[in-house]
Amino acid sequence: MEKIVSIKNASGLHARPAGMFVKKASEFKATVEVIAKGKTVNAKSIMGIMSLGLGKGDELTISANGEDEEAAINTLVELIDSGFGE
């Protein structure tokens, strides 16, 4: 299962939002990956997420596979759509 979403907050997926994203992704049993700019990274890896260098307006695909994949994707899409509270 996967969903495409765009970064909404002005500063992009820098350290604080990336940390929030990884923390949320880690709450799920499912394997969660982020696909962007031709790379696929583990959504539970802060270094992986940071290495994508995602900014405002960049598109990414959140992909999840496992028993709670739907909840994982919906929660992470919601987090991105909220602009990480910025």
C-alpha positions in Angstrom: 0.0 0.0 0.0 1.3 3.5 -0.8 0.3 7.1 -0.9 1.8 10.2 -2.6 2.0 13.4 -0.5 3.7 16.8 -0.8 5.7 18.6 1.9 3.7 21.6 3.1 5.8 23.3 5.8 8.1 26.1 4.7 11.3 24.6 6.0 10.8 21.1 4.5 11.8 17.9 6.2 14.6 19.3 8.3 15.8 17.8 11.6 12.8 18.4 13.8 10.1 17.3 11.4 12.2 14.4 10.2 12.6 13.3 13.9 8.8 13.5 14.4 8.3 11.5 11.2 10.7 8.8 12.2 9.3 8.6 15.7 5.7 8.2 14.3 6.9 5.6 11.7 8.6 3.6 14.4 5.3 3.2 16.3 4.1 0.7 13.6 5.0 -2.9 13.0 4.7 -2.5 9.3 7.8 -1.9 7.1 7.6 1.7 6.1 9.6 3.3 3.3 9.8 6.7 1.8 10.4 7.0 -2.0 11.6 10.4 -3.3 14.0 11.8 -5.8 14.7 8.3 -7.2 15.8 6.9 -3.7 14.0 4.6 -1.3 14.8 4.9 2.4 13.6 3.3 5.6 11.1 5.7 7.2 12.3 4.6 10.6 15.8 5.9 9.9 16.6 9.5 10.7 19.7 9.5 8.5 17.7 8.0 5.6 15.0 10.6 5.8 17.5 13.5 6.2 19.5 12.2 3.2 16.5 12.9 0.9 16.8 16.6 1.5 13.1 17.2 1.0 11.9 20.8 0.8 8.5 22.6 0.6 6.5 21.3 -2.4 8.6 18.2 -2.9 6.6 15.0 -3.5 7.3 11.7 -1.7 5.6 8.3 -1.7 5.0 6.6 1.6 5.0 2.9 1.2 4.0 0.4 4.0 3.8 -3.3 4.1 2.5 -5.3 7.1 -0.4 -5.8 9.5 -0.9 -2.1 10.3 0.2 -0.6 7.0 -3.0 1.4 6.4 -2.8 3.0 9.9 0.9 3.8 9.3 0.4 5.5 6.0 -2.7 7.5 7.2 -0.9 8.7 10.3 2.2 9.7 8.4 0.3 11.5 5.6 -1.7 13.3 8.3 1.6 14.4 10.0 2.9 15.8 6.7 -0.4 17.5 5.8 -0.4 19.2 9.2 2.9 20.9 8.3 4.5 19.3 11.5 2.8 22.0 13.6 5.0 24.7 12.1 
